């Protein structure tokens, strides 16, 4: 399980690592909603209000935070504490690294990976059933969140190594890599957390530390209006070109993120000898910030295309062959998922 220290309601608590912070997810959802046709928009509006959260009723943008809201401590919140491994897949960085378990029957509410989770959600979104995703509204909330997650590089990559006894270990997607020059207010700042908020980071030359724009630092109250203007600005700046595929391809999206981790996230850092600490440079921030913003926008466009093809379709389609159905259209995982080629 991945762990990250965040500040919540003035207290320090340990929570599983997130992919993009709440406002990052809302940026993805805002951009996606801008792409929707009228039918998809109406369906999205209706589904969002059916999902129960810890605060005010969700809308088609704030619903993207639901899966992270499940990590809180709301005793009466349905599904509280479940689906934590569904946010990521541990693809390694080297050809000889262990491969994640992706075979049928290996996932449930407390195990699994983001690729299988998205495939499960797609079945339900298109009228099928799943033993863990009980409603179409729940599937919609998951898709809204996980499409964002899979575009965060460290939700499809981990650094693997062998300990003194020859056992394989990994850095949990960067959660176990302390950043020695993170913000002073974040003493346990790590590499994963850096990439969660890379879209709003800068480098303070005077202190030599990473700086995070706190204007968007709110883990507990979601307000789509906060990110609306920024989402529009990013959409205009980083709009995918015509050659960029928006087709739904969960394995391909994970492979993209893994490639970024292999080419940028890890090689551009200055690590300590034991690989448990790293220092971030001004050059690293200058590279990571626009890259993260580009990934947010791309996720938004791909999410919009996915929703138009499902919620916005003129006539409901059958569960596609890529997401095989069993009895009563129930989800049956396939064995075609492969790890990226290094």
Buried (B, 14 or more C-beta within 10 A) or exposed (E): EBBBBBEBEEEEEEBBBBBBBBBBBBBBBBBBBBBBBEEBBBBBBBBBEBBBBBEEEBBBBBBBBBBBBBBBEBEEBEBBBBBBBBBBBBBBBEEEBBEBEBEEEEBEBEEBBBBBBBBBBBBBBBBBBBEBBEBBBBBBBBBBBBBBBBBBBBBBBBBBBEEEEEEEEBBBBBBBBBBEBBBEEBEBBBBBBBBBBBBBBEBBEEEEBBBBEEEBBEBEEBBBEBBBEBBBEBBEEBBBEEEEEBEBEBBEBBBBBBBBBBEBBBEBBEBEEEBEBBBBBEEBBEBBBBBBBBBBBBBBBBBBBBBBBBBBBEEEEEBBEEBBBEEEBBBBBBEEBEBBEE
